[in-house]
Amino acid sequence: MDVPKSHRRYLVYIALYFAGWMAVAFEYIAENSDYHFERRRLWVAAIFSVPVWLPVLIPNRLALLSSITRWLCALCLLFYLRMWGPLVAYTFGSVLAGKASLAVVGFVSSTAGAVGCIVAMALLVRPEIVSFLQRTRNKSVEPTADPLRGQ
């Protein structure tokens, strides 16, 4: 089944969020401002968001490749969800305990990442699930012979 253009648009938005989040995180980790660092940060951000933007690039006419790519990218997003899930729990606990004033920013950012993963996974696998449900719904059940009537 084809991926609607609106789903492709949302996947691009999520990819931009992931790329931006990774670029900012990488900047704080490396804390370097030379030209090579800027290029490296861009490539790391682009690679980090591959599971979201790669299915957008594959045309709908390549149905098998598109389907396989969507499922593999959804599996990759489970890894990112595994990364953001504990971060959401930790920052939520910090916010409730009042330990850190910056925990609210971390909680909002990590929650947005986790929700972005869930939404992206849903958008990636939705066409496959809808087509599966349509196939099972459209299968006509042929009447079988009744053994009591001798047919």
Sequence and secondary structure as in RCSB ss.txt:
>XXXX:A:sequence
MDVPKSHRRYLVYIALYFAGWMAVAFEYIAENSDYHFERRRLWVAAIFSVPVWLPVLIPNRLALLSSITRWLCAL
CLLFYLRMWGPLVAYTFGSVLAGKASLAVVGFVSSTAGAVGCIVAMALLVRPEIVSFLQRTRNKSVEPTADPLRG
Q
>XXXX:A:secstr
    HHHHHHHHHHHHHHHHHHHHHHHHHH   SHHHHHHHHHHHHHHTHHHHHHHHS TTSHHHHHHHHHHHHH
HHHHHHHHHHHHHHHHHHHHHHT  STHHHHHHHHHHHHHHHHHHHHHHHHHHHHHHHHHHHH        TTTT
 
